[in-house]
Amino acid sequence: MSLQDCLPAELRGPTTTLTRISAGLSGAAVHRVDAGGRAFVLKVAAGSEPLDGWRRAREILERAAGAGLAPRVVHVDEERRAIVSELIVDRSFARLLAGPESRAGAVALIGRTLRRVHELPVPSAGQGGAALDFLAGIMAELSRVALPTFVGEAAARLTGEAAPVSERAPVLSHNDVNPSNLVYDGERLMLLDWDRAGPNDPFYDPATIAVFARMDDETCRALLAAYDGGAVAALPARFVYDRRLVAVVCGVVLLHLAQLAGHAGERAATLDDTLGLGAFYQRMRAGTVSVASAEGRWRFGLALLKESTAL
């Protein structure tokens, strides 16, 4: 099958170019498509993905796109399990989030956007909600490589505690609100990669961006205030738990991605000699580490797991 076969007829042709962007844990292949002076994103699911699951994810994506929360979908090919969406040029939301003068506005925008995501219809089934089962499966895969002791301890700590009872009904959660999945067109904040979207606790999405953006408790309260539309005096217990859950689950996922990319693992690393999340980001900005490499993913995963010990 040619990748151009996955495109609508008006985008096919000798001048159309396709450039590989990424392939994530799901095995989906993502390409940038340049055709007729316009740019799009083509995502082709792995052949092993169940059709029902692909259809469910597509329906969620189309609802999100219709609400302006995801890039517009321009073509769907169910036979090839391919989706073509508009390419949104990010106007550096990360810079807004990092800037001292713009950070408060960016945090508020995230909170309001996540509230709109959670107002979308909740599917009756799908991904999400079973994070501990997912964690157990990834840890089983990681048993094939050497791991620092603190990795297993972080996972055991999480699985050994009871999650605080949620006082809110499940919502449609994106389930992967990390900065690489946020894109800002100058007016709207949108989310990319809805593959893991499904029912979950409403605090899971805010907790995810709080971890990856290294938000302190005051900033977390501002995030939740924007989400709820009112002041938040104290962080809810479930939000605090979800932050720790996110740090551990995302950390081991990155270790697994490093393993899949050929990393042999390491056993001798300790918490003291492991980069923290802030130090990792500094090296990433300096270009001395890249999450595109197995080593970079490994360091990123360990940094998140180290972060979990302080949450």
Secondary structure by P-SEA (a helix, b strand, c coil): cccccccccccccccbbbbbcccccccbbbbbbbcccbbbbbbbccccccaaaaaaaaaaaaaaaaaccccccccccccccbbbbbbbbcccaaaaaaccccaaaaaaaaaaaaaaaaaccccccccccaaaaaaaaaaaaaccccccaaaaaaaaaaaacccccccccccccccccccccccccccbbbbcccccccccccaaaaaaaaaaacccaaaaaaaaaaaaccccccccaaaaaaaaaaaaaaaaaaaaaaaaacccccccccccccccaaaaaaaaaacccccccaaaaaaaaaaaaaaaaac
